[in-house]
Amino acid sequence: SHLSEQERYTMKLEKINRLIAEAESVLLPAKNRLVAQIRRIKNPNYRAVLILYYVERRKITDIVEYLFDVQLDYEEKKDTTYLDLVKRWKREAIDKLESLNTAFVPVKQLQIGVSQ
């Protein structure tokens, strides 16, 4: 039978939605394990950076803005002091996470679609 352009579009959209649902069903357990591991870290700054970066998949510069844009010197220091601080927190948080759990899946393997 001859399908209209709208019917073909609808079928493609349904297929895309099925693929997304399948991918989410695979990723959700991994995401939940990662969040559970991150919650074991006592330092709230470390937890915040890891959740924002690996779970919410935000860029480092977005995290800097989210955490520090209320500071009076934000514009002056966002690309230096605050950026360096967030990068250091991320590094230290990963080290802490790996030391808490020897069976830990390195977070670098869970970096799906994350950009700096």
Secondary structure as the mmCIF struct_conf table of DSSP 4:
data_model
#
loop_
_struct_conf.conf_type_id
_struct_conf.id
_struct_conf.beg_label_comp_id
_struct_conf.beg_label_asym_id
_struct_conf.beg_label_seq_id
_struct_conf.end_label_comp_id
_struct_conf.end_label_asym_id
_struct_conf.end_label_seq_id
HELX_LH_PP_P HELX_LH_PP_P1 HIS A 2 SER A 4
HELX_RH_AL_P HELX_RH_AL_P1 GLU A 5 ARG A 39
TURN_TY1_P TURN_TY1_P1 ARG A 40 ARG A 40
HELX_RH_AL_P HELX_RH_AL_P2 PRO A 44 LEU A 50
HELX_RH_PI_P HELX_RH_PI_P1 ILE A 51 VAL A 55
BEND BEND1 GLU A 56 GLU A 56
HELX_RH_AL_P HELX_RH_AL_P3 ILE A 60 PHE A 68
TURN_TY1_P TURN_TY1_P2 ASP A 69 VAL A 70
BEND BEND2 GLN A 71 GLN A 71
TURN_TY1_P TURN_TY1_P3 LEU A 72 ASP A 73
HELX_RH_AL_P HELX_RH_AL_P4 TYR A 74 LYS A 77
TURN_TY1_P TURN_TY1_P4 LYS A 78 THR A 80
HELX_RH_AL_P HELX_RH_AL_P5 THR A 81 LEU A 100
TURN_TY1_P TURN_TY1_P5 THR A 102 ALA A 103
HELX_LH_PP_P HELX_LH_PP_P2 PHE A 104 PRO A 106
HELX_RH_3T_P HELX_RH_3T_P1 VAL A 107 LEU A 110
BEND BEND3 ILE A 112 GLY A 113
#
